[in-house]
Amino acid sequence: MAVLAVATVVWAVGLVRVMRRDQADVDAWRESQALRALPAQTGPPRAETAELTADERAAFAGLVRQFGDGRS
């Protein structure tokens, strides 16, 4: 019975070591593969703006009024 218990403990320890080693390999692979096609960002994304013409501003204001009326 003691031999069987020792063998079980040795098997469990070996299994845990193999699983941890494999997990470290998987983590390293994931880090190397993560978003390789995208450039690395060095900071927060820049805010983008676009200048609107007077007609575009008027159309946007009309939409805001139209949607605002439905909420009252």
mmCIF file as Biopython writes it, N, C-alpha, C and O atoms, coordinates in Angstrom:
data_model
#
loop_
_atom_site.group_PDB
_atom_site.id
_atom_site.type_symbol
_atom_site.label_atom_id
_atom_site.label_alt_id
_atom_site.label_comp_id
_atom_site.label_asym_id
_atom_site.label_entity_id
_atom_site.label_seq_id
_atom_site.pdbx_PDB_ins_code
_atom_site.Cartn_x
_atom_site.Cartn_y
_atom_site.Cartn_z
_atom_site.occupancy
_atom_site.B_iso_or_equiv
_atom_site.auth_seq_id
_atom_site.auth_asym_id
_atom_site.pdbx_PDB_model_num
ATOM 1   N N  . MET A ? 1  ? 0.821   -1.189 0.000   1.0 0.0 1  A 1 
ATOM 2   C CA . MET A ? 1  ? 0.000   0.000  0.000   1.0 0.0 1  A 1 
ATOM 3   C C  . MET A ? 1  ? 0.871   1.262  0.000   1.0 0.0 1  A 1 
ATOM 4   O O  . MET A ? 1  ? 0.534   2.250  -0.652  1.0 0.0 1  A 1 
ATOM 5   N N  . ALA A ? 2  ? 1.973   1.229  0.720   1.0 0.0 2  A 1 
ATOM 6   C CA . ALA A ? 2  ? 2.859   2.392  0.786   1.0 0.0 2  A 1 
ATOM 7   C C  . ALA A ? 2  ? 3.491   2.667  -0.572  1.0 0.0 2  A 1 
ATOM 8   O O  . ALA A ? 2  ? 3.645   3.823  -0.967  1.0 0.0 2  A 1 
ATOM 9   N N  . VAL A ? 3  ? 3.858   1.604  -1.287  1.0 0.0 3  A 1 
ATOM 10  C CA . VAL A ? 3  ? 4.459   1.770  -2.615  1.0 0.0 3  A 1 
ATOM 11  C C  . VAL A ? 3  ? 3.464   2.430  -3.561  1.0 0.0 3  A 1 
ATOM 12  O O  . VAL A ? 3  ? 3.837   3.309  -4.339  1.0 0.0 3  A 1 
ATOM 13  N N  . LEU A ? 4  ? 2.221   2.021  -3.501  1.0 0.0 4  A 1 
ATOM 14  C CA . LEU A ? 4  ? 1.185   2.610  -4.346  1.0 0.0 4  A 1 
ATOM 15  C C  . LEU A ? 4  ? 0.966   4.080  -4.000  1.0 0.0 4  A 1 
ATOM 16  O O  . LEU A ? 4  ? 0.782   4.897  -4.903  1.0 0.0 4  A 1 
ATOM 17  N N  . ALA A ? 5  ? 0.981   4.430  -2.739  1.0 0.0 5  A 1 
ATOM 18  C CA . ALA A ? 5  ? 0.809   5.826  -2.319  1.0 0.0 5  A 1 
ATOM 19  C C  . ALA A ? 5  ? 1.972   6.679  -2.796  1.0 0.0 5  A 1 
ATOM 20  O O  . ALA A ? 5  ? 1.759   7.789  -3.284  1.0 0.0 5  A 1 
ATOM 21  N N  . VAL A ? 6  ? 3.208   6.180  -2.665  1.0 0.0 6  A 1 
ATOM 22  C CA . VAL A ? 6  ? 4.393   6.920  -3.115  1.0 0.0 6  A 1 
ATOM 23  C C  . VAL A ? 6  ? 4.346   7.103  -4.629  1.0 0.0 6  A 1 
ATOM 24  O O  . VAL A ? 6  ? 4.650   8.183  -5.136  1.0 0.0 6  A 1 
ATOM 25  N N  . ALA A ? 7  ? 3.967   6.052  -5.349  1.0 0.0 7  A 1 
ATOM 26  C CA . ALA A ? 7  ? 3.876   6.136  -6.806  1.0 0.0 7  A 1 
ATOM 27  C C  . ALA A ? 7  ? 2.831   7.168  -7.217  1.0 0.0 7  A 1 
ATOM 28  O O  . ALA A ? 7  ? 3.031   7.898  -8.188  1.0 0.0 7  A 1 
ATOM 29  N N  . THR A ? 8  ? 1.729   7.235  -6.496  1.0 0.0 8  A 1 
ATOM 30  C CA . THR A ? 8  ? 0.682   8.213  -6.802  1.0 0.0 8  A 1 
ATOM 31  C C  . THR A ? 8  ? 1.180   9.631  -6.574  1.0 0.0 8  A 1 
ATOM 32  O O  . THR A ? 8  ? 0.908   10.516 -7.384  1.0 0.0 8  A 1 
ATOM 33  N N  . VAL A ? 9  ? 1.894   9.859  -5.498  1.0 0.0 9  A 1 
ATOM 34  C CA . VAL A ? 9  ? 2.434   11.191 -5.207  1.0 0.0 9  A 1 
ATOM 35  C C  . VAL A ? 9  ? 3.460   11.587 -6.262  1.0 0.0 9  A 1 
ATOM 36  O O  . VAL A ? 9  ? 3.446   12.721 -6.740  1.0 0.0 9  A 1 
ATOM 37  N N  . VAL A ? 10 ? 4.340   10.678 -6.627  1.0 0.0 10 A 1 
ATOM 38  C CA . VAL A ? 10 ? 5.355   10.964 -7.651  1.0 0.0 10 A 1 
ATOM 39  C C  . VAL A ? 10 ? 4.686   11.270 -8.986  1.0 0.0 10 A 1 
ATOM 40  O O  . VAL A ? 10 ? 5.101   12.194 -9.687  1.0 0.0 10 A 1 
ATOM 41  N N  . TRP A ? 11 ? 3.673   10.519 -9.339  1.0 0.0 11 A 1 
ATOM 42  C CA . TRP A ? 11 ? 2.944   10.750 -10.588 1.0 0.0 11 A 1 
ATOM 43  C C  . TRP A ? 11 ? 2.270   12.130 -10.564 1.0 0.0 11 A 1 
ATOM 44  O O  . TRP A ? 11 ? 2.319   12.861 -11.553 1.0 0.0 11 A 1 
ATOM 45  N N  . ALA A ? 12 ? 1.642   12.484 -9.438  1.0 0.0 12 A 1 
ATOM 46  C CA . ALA A ? 12 ? 0.951   13.770 -9.331  1.0 0.0 12 A 1 
ATOM 47  C C  . ALA A ? 12 ? 1.938   14.929 -9.434  1.0 0.0 12 A 1 
ATOM 48  O O  . ALA A ? 12 ? 1.663   15.913 -10.120 1.0 0.0 12 A 1 
ATOM 49  N N  . VAL A ? 13 ? 3.074   14.827 -8.765  1.0 0.0 13 A 1 
ATOM 50  C CA . VAL A ? 13 ? 4.091   15.887 -8.827  1.0 0.0 13 A 1 
ATOM 51  C C  . VAL A ? 13 ? 4.620   16.026 -10.254 1.0 0.0 13 A 1 
ATOM 52  O O  . VAL A ? 13 ? 4.775   17.141 -10.752 1.0 0.0 13 A 1 
ATOM 53  N N  . GLY A ? 14 ? 4.893   14.912 -10.904 1.0 0.0 14 A 1 
ATOM 54  C CA . GLY A ? 14 ? 5.362   14.969 -12.296 1.0 0.0 14 A 1 
ATOM 55  C C  . GLY A ? 14 ? 4.327   15.587 -13.217 1.0 0.0 14 A 1 
ATOM 56  O O  . GLY A ? 14 ? 4.672   16.369 -14.103 1.0 0.0 14 A 1 
ATOM 57  N N  . LEU A ? 15 ? 3.069   15.247 -13.020 1.0 0.0 15 A 1 
ATOM 58  C CA . LEU A ? 15 ? 2.004   15.806 -13.851 1.0 0.0 15 A 1 
ATOM 59  C C  . LEU A ? 15 ? 1.891   17.314 -13.661 1.0 0.0 15 A 1 
ATOM 60  O O  . LEU A ? 15 ? 1.725   18.052 -14.632 1.0 0.0 15 A 1 
ATOM 61  N N  . VAL A ? 16 ? 1.980   17.770 -12.425 1.0 0.0 16 A 1 
ATOM 62  C CA . VAL A ? 16 ? 1.907   19.215 -12.148 1.0 0.0 16 A 1 
ATOM 63  C C  . VAL A ? 16 ? 3.079   19.945 -12.802 1.0 0.0 16 A 1 
ATOM 64  O O  . VAL A ? 16 ? 2.893   21.024 -13.362 1.0 0.0 16 A 1 
ATOM 65  N N  . ARG A ? 17 ? 4.264   19.381 -12.740 1.0 0.0 17 A 1 
ATOM 66  C CA . ARG A ? 17 ? 5.430   20.017 -13.371 1.0 0.0 17 A 1 
ATOM 67  C C  . ARG A ? 17 ? 5.275   20.121 -14.880 1.0 0.0 17 A 1 
ATOM 68  O O  . ARG A ? 17 ? 5.581   21.156 -15.472 1.0 0.0 17 A 1 
ATOM 69  N N  . VAL A ? 18 ? 4.801   19.052 -15.499 1.0 0.0 18 A 1 
ATOM 70  C CA . VAL A ? 18 ? 4.598   19.063 -16.952 1.0 0.0 18 A 1 
ATOM 71  C C  . VAL A ? 18 ? 3.549   20.101 -17.337 1.0 0.0 18 A 1 
ATOM 72  O O  . VAL A ? 18 ? 3.723   20.830 -18.314 1.0 0.0 18 A 1 
ATOM 73  N N  . MET A ? 19 ? 2.474   20.168 -16.581 1.0 0.0 19 A 1 
ATOM 74  C CA . MET A ? 19 ? 1.411   21.125 -16.891 1.0 0.0 19 A 1 
ATOM 75  C C  . MET A ? 19 ? 1.898   22.565 -16.742 1.0 0.0 19 A 1 
ATOM 76  O O  . MET A ? 19 ? 1.553   23.423 -17.554 1.0 0.0 19 A 1 
ATOM 77  N N  . ARG A ? 20 ? 2.691   22.833 -15.714 1.0 0.0 20 A 1 
ATOM 78  C CA . ARG A ? 20 ? 3.214   24.194 -15.525 1.0 0.0 20 A 1 
ATOM 79  C C  . ARG A ? 20 ? 4.182   24.571 -16.635 1.0 0.0 20 A 1 
ATOM 80  O O  . ARG A ? 20 ? 4.156   25.699 -17.125 1.0 0.0 20 A 1 
ATOM 81  N N  . ARG A ? 21 ? 5.032   23.640 -17.032 1.0 0.0 21 A 1 
ATOM 82  C CA . ARG A ? 21 ? 5.986   23.916 -18.109 1.0 0.0 21 A 1 
ATOM 83  C C  . ARG A ? 21 ? 5.246   24.190 -19.411 1.0 0.0 21 A 1 
ATOM 84  O O  . ARG A ? 21 ? 5.588   25.121 -20.139 1.0 0.0 21 A 1 
ATOM 85  N N  . ASP A ? 22 ? 4.234   23.380 -19.704 1.0 0.0 22 A 1 
ATOM 86  C CA . ASP A ? 22 ? 3.460   23.584 -20.922 1.0 0.0 22 A 1 
ATOM 87  C C  . ASP A ? 22 ? 2.723   24.920 -20.880 1.0 0.0 22 A 1 
ATOM 88  O O  . ASP A ? 22 ? 2.621   25.592 -21.906 1.0 0.0 22 A 1 
ATOM 89  N N  . GLN A ? 23 ? 2.213   25.317 -19.727 1.0 0.0 23 A 1 
ATOM 90  C CA . GLN A ? 23 ? 1.499   26.591 -19.608 1.0 0.0 23 A 1 
ATOM 91  C C  . GLN A ? 23 ? 2.453   27.758 -19.855 1.0 0.0 23 A 1 
ATOM 92  O O  . GLN A ? 23 ? 2.079   28.743 -20.492 1.0 0.0 23 A 1 
ATOM 93  N N  . ALA A ? 24 ? 3.686   27.651 -19.351 1.0 0.0 24 A 1 
ATOM 94  C CA . ALA A ? 24 ? 4.673   28.709 -19.579 1.0 0.0 24 A 1 
ATOM 95  C C  . ALA A ? 24 ? 4.994   28.812 -21.068 1.0 0.0 24 A 1 
ATOM 96  O O  . ALA A ? 24 ? 5.141   29.915 -21.595 1.0 0.0 24 A 1 
ATOM 97  N N  . ASP A ? 25 ? 5.103   27.672 -21.749 1.0 0.0 25 A 1 
ATOM 98  C CA . ASP A ? 25 ? 5.364   27.684 -23.189 1.0 0.0 25 A 1 
ATOM 99  C C  . ASP A ? 25 ? 4.203   28.319 -23.949 1.0 0.0 25 A 1 
ATOM 100 O O  . ASP A ? 25 ? 4.421   29.086 -24.887 1.0 0.0 25 A 1 
ATOM 101 N N  . VAL A ? 26 ? 2.982   28.005 -23.552 1.0 0.0 26 A 1 
ATOM 102 C CA . VAL A ? 26 ? 1.803   28.562 -24.212 1.0 0.0 26 A 1 
ATOM 103 C C  . VAL A ? 26 ? 1.738   30.066 -23.982 1.0 0.0 26 A 1 
ATOM 104 O O  . VAL A ? 26 ? 1.440   30.814 -24.913 1.0 0.0 26 A 1 
ATOM 105 N N  . ASP A ? 27 ? 2.011   30.526 -22.766 1.0 0.0 27 A 1 
ATOM 106 C CA . ASP A ? 27 ? 1.988   31.962 -22.476 1.0 0.0 27 A 1 
ATOM 107 C C  . ASP A ? 27 ? 3.041   32.701 -23.298 1.0 0.0 27 A 1 
ATOM 108 O O  . ASP A ? 27 ? 2.771   33.774 -23.836 1.0 0.0 27 A 1 
ATOM 109 N N  . ALA A ? 28 ? 4.234   32.131 -23.393 1.0 0.0 28 A 1 
ATOM 110 C CA . ALA A ? 28 ? 5.296   32.762 -24.178 1.0 0.0 28 A 1 
ATOM 111 C C  . ALA A ? 28 ? 4.906   32.822 -25.652 1.0 0.0 28 A 1 
ATOM 112 O O  . ALA A ? 28 ? 5.162   33.828 -26.314 1.0 0.0 28 A 1 
ATOM 113 N N  . TRP A ? 29 ? 4.297   31.771 -26.170 1.0 0.0 29 A 1 
ATOM 114 C CA . TRP A ? 29 ? 3.875   31.767 -27.567 1.0 0.0 29 A 1 
ATOM 115 C C  . TRP A ? 29 ? 2.794   32.805 -27.808 1.0 0.0 29 A 1 
ATOM 116 O O  . TRP A ? 29 ? 2.831   33.518 -28.811 1.0 0.0 29 A 1 
ATOM 117 N N  . ARG A ? 30 ? 1.821   32.899 -26.888 1.0 0.0 30 A 1 
ATOM 118 C CA . ARG A ? 30 ? 0.743   33.872 -27.045 1.0 0.0 30 A 1 
ATOM 119 C C  . ARG A ? 30 ? 1.275   35.296 -27.054 1.0 0.0 30 A 1 
ATOM 120 O O  . ARG A ? 30 ? 0.827   36.122 -27.850 1.0 0.0 30 A 1 
ATOM 121 N N  . GLU A ? 31 ? 2.229   35.589 -26.174 1.0 0.0 31 A 1 
ATOM 122 C CA . GLU A ? 31 ? 2.800   36.934 -26.130 1.0 0.0 31 A 1 
ATOM 123 C C  . GLU A ? 31 ? 3.530   37.262 -27.431 1.0 0.0 31 A 1 
ATOM 124 O O  . GLU A ? 31 ? 3.476   38.400 -27.897 1.0 0.0 31 A 1 
ATOM 125 N N  . SER A ? 32 ? 4.201   36.294 -28.012 1.0 0.0 32 A 1 
ATOM 126 C CA . SER A ? 32 ? 4.933   36.551 -29.249 1.0 0.0 32 A 1 
ATOM 127 C C  . SER A ? 32 ? 3.999   36.684 -30.446 1.0 0.0 32 A 1 
ATOM 128 O O  . SER A ? 32 ? 4.344   37.339 -31.429 1.0 0.0 32 A 1 
ATOM 129 N N  . GLN A ? 33 ? 2.819   36.068 -30.374 1.0 0.0 33 A 1 
ATOM 130 C CA . GLN A ? 33 ? 1.881   36.094 -31.490 1.0 0.0 33 A 1 
ATOM 131 C C  . GLN A ? 33 ? 0.845   37.215 -31.376 1.0 0.0 33 A 1 
ATOM 132 O O  . GLN A ? 33 ? 0.132   37.484 -32.344 1.0 0.0 33 A 1 
ATOM 133 N N  . ALA A ? 34 ? 0.747   37.860 -30.246 1.0 0.0 34 A 1 
ATOM 134 C CA . ALA A ? 34 ? -0.316  38.822 -29.980 1.0 0.0 34 A 1 
ATOM 135 C C  . ALA A ? 34 ? -0.193  40.033 -30.889 1.0 0.0 34 A 1 
ATOM 136 O O  . ALA A ? 34 ? 0.765   40.799 -30.783 1.0 0.0 34 A 1 
ATOM 137 N N  . LEU A ? 35 ? -1.142  40.205 -31.767 1.0 0.0 35 A 1 
ATOM 138 C CA . LEU A ? 35 ? -1.293  41.390 -32.602 1.0 0.0 35 A 1 
ATOM 139 C C  . LEU A ? 35 ? -0.001  41.792 -33.306 1.0 0.0 35 A 1 
ATOM 140 O O  . LEU A ? 35 ? 0.397   42.957 -33.281 1.0 0.0 35 A 1 
ATOM 141 N N  . ARG A ? 36 ? 0.646   40.817 -33.933 1.0 0.0 36 A 1 
ATOM 142 C CA . ARG A ? 36 ? 1.890   41.131 -34.630 1.0 0.0 36 A 1 
ATOM 143 C C  . ARG A ? 36 ? 1.665   42.066 -35.797 1.0 0.0 36 A 1 
ATOM 144 O O  . ARG A ? 36 ? 2.554   42.847 -36.138 1.0 0.0 36 A 1 
ATOM 145 N N  . ALA A ? 37 ? 0.501   42.007 -36.419 1.0 0.0 37 A 1 
ATOM 146 C CA . ALA A ? 37 ? 0.253   42.806 -37.612 1.0 0.0 37 A 1 
ATOM 147 C C  . ALA A ? 37 ? -0.040  44.263 -37.275 1.0 0.0 37 A 1 
ATOM 148 O O  . ALA A ? 37 ? 0.067   45.128 -38.144 1.0 0.0 37 A 1 
ATOM 149 N N  . LEU A ? 38 ? -0.404  44.545 -36.039 1.0 0.0 38 A 1 
ATOM 150 C CA . LEU A ? 38 ? -0.731  45.906 -35.653 1.0 0.0 38 A 1 
ATOM 151 C C  . LEU A ? 38 ? 0.496   46.599 -35.071 1.0 0.0 38 A 1 
ATOM 152 O O  . LEU A ? 38 ? 1.267   45.978 -34.340 1.0 0.0 38 A 1 
ATOM 153 N N  . PRO A ? 39 ? 0.683   47.871 -35.386 1.0 0.0 39 A 1 
ATOM 154 C CA . PRO A ? 39 ? 1.826   48.579 -34.809 1.0 0.0 39 A 1 
ATOM 155 C C  . PRO A ? 39 ? 1.623   48.786 -33.310 1.0 0.0 39 A 1 
ATOM 156 O O  . PRO A ? 39 ? 0.494   48.922 -32.839 1.0 0.0 39 A 1 
ATOM 157 N N  . ALA A ? 40 ? 2.695   48.808 -32.594 1.0 0.0 40 A 1 
ATOM 158 C CA . ALA A ? 40 ? 2.613   49.020 -31.148 1.0 0.0 40 A 1 
ATOM 159 C C  . ALA A ? 40 ? 2.229   50.465 -30.868 1.0 0.0 40 A 1 
ATOM 160 O O  . ALA A ? 40 ? 2.744   51.386 -31.502 1.0 0.0 40 A 1 
ATOM 161 N N  . GLN A ? 41 ? 1.336   50.657 -29.928 1.0 0.0 41 A 1 
ATOM 162 C CA . GLN A ? 41 ? 0.952   52.008 -29.547 1.0 0.0 41 A 1 
ATOM 163 C C  . GLN A ? 41 ? 1.851   52.467 -28.411 1.0 0.0 41 A 1 
ATOM 164 O O  . GLN A ? 41 ? 2.075   51.732 -27.449 1.0 0.0 41 A 1 
ATOM 165 N N  . THR A ? 42 ? 2.359   53.674 -28.525 1.0 0.0 42 A 1 
ATOM 166 C CA . THR A ? 42 ? 3.246   54.197 -27.492 1.0 0.0 42 A 1 
ATOM 167 C C  . THR A ? 42 ? 2.492   55.037 -26.476 1.0 0.0 42 A 1 
ATOM 168 O O  . THR A ? 42 ? 3.051   55.395 -25.440 1.0 0.0 42 A 1 
ATOM 169 N N  . GLY A ? 43 ? 1.254   55.354 -26.748 1.0 0.0 43 A 1 
ATOM 170 C CA . GLY A ? 43 ? 0.469   56.167 -25.827 1.0 0.0 43 A 1 
ATOM 171 C C  . GLY A ? 43 ? -0.996  56.042 -26.156 1.0 0.0 43 A 1 
ATOM 172 O O  . GLY A ? 43 ? -1.393  55.195 -26.956 1.0 0.0 43 A 1 
ATOM 173 N N  . PRO A ? 44 ? -1.799  56.885 -25.541 1.0 0.0 44 A 1 
ATOM 174 C CA . PRO A ? 44 ? -3.233  56.822 -25.839 1.0 0.0 44 A 1 
ATOM 175 C C  . PRO A ? 44 ? -3.501  57.254 -27.279 1.0 0.0 44 A 1 
ATOM 176 O O  . PRO A ? 44 ? -2.740  58.035 -27.850 1.0 0.0 44 A 1 
ATOM 177 N N  . PRO A ? 45 ? -4.580  56.748 -27.858 1.0 0.0 45 A 1 
ATOM 178 C CA . PRO A ? 45 ? -4.876  57.129 -29.243 1.0 0.0 45 A 1 
ATOM 179 C C  . PRO A ? 45 ? -5.173  58.620 -29.340 1.0 0.0 45 A 1 
ATOM 180 O O  . PRO A ? 45 ? -5.704  59.229 -28.411 1.0 0.0 45 A 1 
ATOM 181 N N  . ARG A ? 46 ? -4.821  59.186 -30.478 1.0 0.0 46 A 1 
ATOM 182 C CA . ARG A ? 46 ? -5.069  60.611 -30.710 1.0 0.0 46 A 1 
ATOM 183 C C  . ARG A ? 46 ? -6.542  60.833 -30.975 1.0 0.0 46 A 1 
ATOM 184 O O  . ARG A ? 46 ? -7.221  59.970 -31.532 1.0 0.0 46 A 1 
ATOM 185 N N  . ALA A ? 47 ? -7.034  61.993 -30.574 1.0 0.0 47 A 1 
ATOM 186 C CA . ALA A ? 47 ? -8.408  62.366 -30.878 1.0 0.0 47 A 1 
ATOM 187 C C  . ALA A ? 47 ? -8.458  62.816 -32.336 1.0 0.0 47 A 1 
ATOM 188 O O  . ALA A ? 47 ? -7.601  63.577 -32.787 1.0 0.0 47 A 1 
ATOM 189 N N  . GLU A ? 48 ? -9.444  62.353 -33.054 1.0 0.0 48 A 1 
ATOM 190 C CA . GLU A ? 48 ? -9.576  62.735 -34.451 1.0 0.0 48 A 1 
ATOM 191 C C  . GLU A ? 48 ? -10.700 63.741 -34.584 1.0 0.0 48 A 1 
ATOM 192 O O  . GLU A ? 48 ? -11.743 63.610 -33.943 1.0 0.0 48 A 1 
ATOM 193 N N  . THR A ? 49 ? -10.488 64.728 -35.404 1.0 0.0 49 A 1 
ATOM 194 C CA . THR A ? 49 ? -11.505 65.745 -35.627 1.0 0.0 49 A 1 
ATOM 195 C C  . THR A ? 49 ? -11.687 65.941 -37.122 1.0 0.0 49 A 1 
ATOM 196 O O  . THR A ? 49 ? -10.796 65.657 -37.923 1.0 0.0 49 A 1 
ATOM 197 N N  . ALA A ? 50 ? -12.852 66.429 -37.469 1.0 0.0 50 A 1 
ATOM 198 C CA . ALA A ? 50 ? -13.143 66.761 -38.866 1.0 0.0 50 A 1 
ATOM 199 C C  . ALA A ? 50 ? -13.921 68.073 -38.873 1.0 0.0 50 A 1 
ATOM 200 O O  . ALA A ? 50 ? -14.869 68.257 -38.109 1.0 0.0 50 A 1 
ATOM 201 N N  . GLU A ? 51 ? -13.515 68.949 -39.722 1.0 0.0 51 A 1 
ATOM 202 C CA . GLU A ? 51 ? -14.220 70.230 -39.843 1.0 0.0 51 A 1 
ATOM 203 C C  . GLU A ? 51 ? -15.511 70.014 -40.621 1.0 0.0 51 A 1 
ATOM 204 O O  . GLU A ? 51 ? -15.510 69.371 -41.671 1.0 0.0 51 A 1 
ATOM 205 N N  . LEU A ? 52 ? -16.607 70.553 -40.105 1.0 0.0 52 A 1 
ATOM 206 C CA . LEU A ? 52 ? -17.900 70.443 -40.777 1.0 0.0 52 A 1 
ATOM 207 C C  . LEU A ? 52 ? -18.226 71.741 -41.486 1.0 0.0 52 A 1 
ATOM 208 O O  . LEU A ? 52 ? -17.887 72.830 -41.022 1.0 0.0 52 A 1 
ATOM 209 N N  . THR A ? 53 ? -18.886 71.603 -42.615 1.0 0.0 53 A 1 
ATOM 210 C CA . THR A ? 53 ? -19.369 72.798 -43.315 1.0 0.0 53 A 1 
ATOM 211 C C  . THR A ? 53 ? -20.609 73.303 -42.591 1.0 0.0 53 A 1 
ATOM 212 O O  . THR A ? 53 ? -21.153 72.625 -41.719 1.0 0.0 53 A 1 
ATOM 213 N N  . ALA A ? 54 ? -21.047 74.498 -42.961 1.0 0.0 54 A 1 
ATOM 214 C CA . ALA A ? 54 ? -22.239 75.081 -42.334 1.0 0.0 54 A 1 
ATOM 215 C C  . ALA A ? 54 ? -23.458 74.188 -42.592 1.0 0.0 54 A 1 
ATOM 216 O O  . ALA A ? 54 ? -24.282 73.989 -41.699 1.0 0.0 54 A 1 
ATOM 217 N N  . ASP A ? 55 ? -23.569 73.655 -43.807 1.0 0.0 55 A 1 
ATOM 218 C CA . ASP A ? 55 ? -24.701 72.779 -44.132 1.0 0.0 55 A 1 
ATOM 219 C C  . ASP A ? 55 ? -24.666 71.494 -43.296 1.0 0.0 55 A 1 
ATOM 220 O O  . ASP A ? 55 ? -25.708 71.026 -42.836 1.0 0.0 55 A 1 
ATOM 221 N N  . GLU A ? 56 ? -23.486 70.931 -43.102 1.0 0.0 56 A 1 
ATOM 222 C CA . GLU A ? 56 ? -23.365 69.722 -42.295 1.0 0.0 56 A 1 
ATOM 223 C C  . GLU A ? 56 ? -23.718 70.002 -40.833 1.0 0.0 56 A 1 
ATOM 224 O O  . GLU A ? 56 ? -24.389 69.194 -40.191 1.0 0.0 56 A 1 
ATOM 225 N N  . ARG A ? 57 ? -23.269 71.142 -40.307 1.0 0.0 57 A 1 
ATOM 226 C CA . ARG A ? 57 ? -23.617 71.505 -38.928 1.0 0.0 57 A 1 
ATOM 227 C C  . ARG A ? 57 ? -25.116 71.690 -38.779 1.0 0.0 57 A 1 
ATOM 228 O O  . ARG A ? 57 ? -25.695 71.262 -37.781 1.0 0.0 57 A 1 
ATOM 229 N N  . ALA A ? 58 ? -25.760 72.328 -39.768 1.0 0.0 58 A 1 
ATOM 230 C CA . ALA A ? 58 ? -27.211 72.535 -39.710 1.0 0.0 58 A 1 
ATOM 231 C C  . ALA A ? 58 ? -27.947 71.192 -39.773 1.0 0.0 58 A 1 
ATOM 232 O O  . ALA A ? 58 ? -28.926 70.989 -39.053 1.0 0.0 58 A 1 
ATOM 233 N N  . ALA A ? 59 ? -27.484 70.281 -40.625 1.0 0.0 59 A 1 
ATOM 234 C CA . ALA A ? 59 ? -28.122 68.974 -40.734 1.0 0.0 59 A 1 
ATOM 235 C C  . ALA A ? 59 ? -27.963 68.195 -39.423 1.0 0.0 59 A 1 
ATOM 236 O O  . ALA A ? 59 ? -28.898 67.529 -38.978 1.0 0.0 59 A 1 
ATOM 237 N N  . PHE A ? 60 ? -26.789 68.277 -38.812 1.0 0.0 60 A 1 
ATOM 238 C CA . PHE A ? 60 ? -26.562 67.584 -37.553 1.0 0.0 60 A 1 
ATOM 239 C C  . PHE A ? 60 ? -27.444 68.180 -36.449 1.0 0.0 60 A 1 
ATOM 240 O O  . PHE A ? 60 ? -28.017 67.445 -35.644 1.0 0.0 60 A 1 
ATOM 241 N N  . ALA A ? 61 ? -27.548 69.500 -36.415 1.0 0.0 61 A 1 
ATOM 242 C CA . ALA A ? 61 ? -28.401 70.151 -35.418 1.0 0.0 61 A 1 
ATOM 243 C C  . ALA A ? 61 ? -29.857 69.730 -35.613 1.0 0.0 61 A 1 
ATOM 244 O O  . ALA A ? 61 ? -30.577 69.535 -34.634 1.0 0.0 61 A 1 
ATOM 245 N N  . GLY A ? 62 ? -30.301 69.586 -36.869 1.0 0.0 62 A 1 
ATOM 246 C CA . GLY A ? 62 ? -31.661 69.130 -37.144 1.0 0.0 62 A 1 
ATOM 247 C C  . GLY A ? 62 ? -31.888 67.712 -36.634 1.0 0.0 62 A 1 
ATOM 248 O O  . GLY A ? 62 ? -32.949 67.410 -36.089 1.0 0.0 62 A 1 
ATOM 249 N N  . LEU A ? 63 ? -30.891 66.837 -36.809 1.0 0.0 63 A 1 
ATOM 250 C CA . LEU A ? 63 ? -31.004 65.473 -36.292 1.0 0.0 63 A 1 
ATOM 251 C C  . LEU A ? 63 ? -31.080 65.454 -34.764 1.0 0.0 63 A 1 
ATOM 252 O O  . LEU A ? 63 ? -31.858 64.705 -34.173 1.0 0.0 63 A 1 
ATOM 253 N N  . VAL A ? 64 ? -30.265 66.285 -34.151 1.0 0.0 64 A 1 
ATOM 254 C CA . VAL A ? 64 ? -30.275 66.341 -32.685 1.0 0.0 64 A 1 
ATOM 255 C C  . VAL A ? 64 ? -31.639 66.794 -32.195 1.0 0.0 64 A 1 
ATOM 256 O O  . VAL A ? 64 ? -32.184 66.225 -31.249 1.0 0.0 64 A 1 
ATOM 257 N N  . ARG A ? 65 ? -32.193 67.819 -32.836 1.0 0.0 65 A 1 
ATOM 258 C CA . ARG A ? 65 ? -33.529 68.295 -32.436 1.0 0.0 65 A 1 
ATOM 259 C C  . ARG A ? 65 ? -34.571 67.220 -32.670 1.0 0.0 65 A 1 
ATOM 260 O O  . ARG A ? 65 ? -35.449 67.017 -31.831 1.0 0.0 65 A 1 
ATOM 261 N N  . GLN A ? 66 ? -34.488 66.519 -33.810 1.0 0.0 66 A 1 
ATOM 262 C CA . GLN A ? 66 ? -35.474 65.485 -34.146 1.0 0.0 66 A 1 
ATOM 263 C C  . GLN A ? 66 ? -35.429 64.352 -33.116 1.0 0.0 66 A 1 
ATOM 264 O O  . GLN A ? 66 ? -36.475 63.907 -32.644 1.0 0.0 66 A 1 
ATOM 265 N N  . PHE A ? 67 ? -34.245 63.890 -32.770 1.0 0.0 67 A 1 
ATOM 266 C CA . PHE A ? 67 ? -34.139 62.801 -31.814 1.0 0.0 67 A 1 
ATOM 267 C C  . PHE A ? 67 ? -34.423 63.290 -30.397 1.0 0.0 67 A 1 
ATOM 268 O O  . PHE A ? 67 ? -34.919 62.525 -29.570 1.0 0.0 67 A 1 
ATOM 269 N N  . GLY A ? 68 ? -34.121 64.527 -30.112 1.0 0.0 68 A 1 
ATOM 270 C CA . GLY A ? 68 ? -34.380 65.085 -28.783 1.0 0.0 68 A 1 
ATOM 271 C C  . GLY A ? 68 ? -35.868 65.243 -28.521 1.0 0.0 68 A 1 
ATOM 272 O O  . GLY A ? 68 ? -36.303 65.121 -27.376 1.0 0.0 68 A 1 
ATOM 273 N N  . ASP A ? 69 ? -36.663 65.514 -29.561 1.0 0.0 69 A 1 
ATOM 274 C CA . ASP A ? 69 ? -38.110 65.675 -29.397 1.0 0.0 69 A 1 
ATOM 275 C C  . ASP A ? 69 ? -38.765 64.366 -28.983 1.0 0.0 69 A 1 
ATOM 276 O O  . ASP A ? 69 ? -39.748 64.375 -28.243 1.0 0.0 69 A 1 
ATOM 277 N N  . GLY A ? 70 ? -38.239 63.250 -29.444 1.0 0.0 70 A 1 
ATOM 278 C CA . GLY A ? 70 ? -38.834 61.953 -29.124 1.0 0.0 70 A 1 
ATOM 279 C C  . GLY A ? 70 ? -38.612 61.526 -27.690 1.0 0.0 70 A 1 
ATOM 280 O O  . GLY A ? 70 ? -39.321 60.647 -27.201 1.0 0.0 70 A 1 
ATOM 281 N N  . ARG A ? 71 ? -37.660 62.111 -27.007 1.0 0.0 71 A 1 
ATOM 282 C CA . ARG A ? 71 ? -37.346 61.719 -25.626 1.0 0.0 71 A 1 
ATOM 283 C C  . ARG A ? 71 ? -38.145 62.504 -24.593 1.0 0.0 71 A 1 
ATOM 284 O O  . ARG A ? 71 ? -38.205 62.098 -23.433 1.0 0.0 71 A 1 
ATOM 285 N N  . SER A ? 72 ? -38.740 63.580 -24.972 1.0 0.0 72 A 1 
ATOM 286 C CA . SER A ? 72 ? -39.436 64.435 -23.997 1.0 0.0 72 A 1 
ATOM 287 C C  . SER A ? 72 ? -40.729 63.799 -23.532 1.0 0.0 72 A 1 
ATOM 288 O O  . SER A ? 72 ? -41.443 64.378 -22.712 1.0 0.0 72 A 1 
#
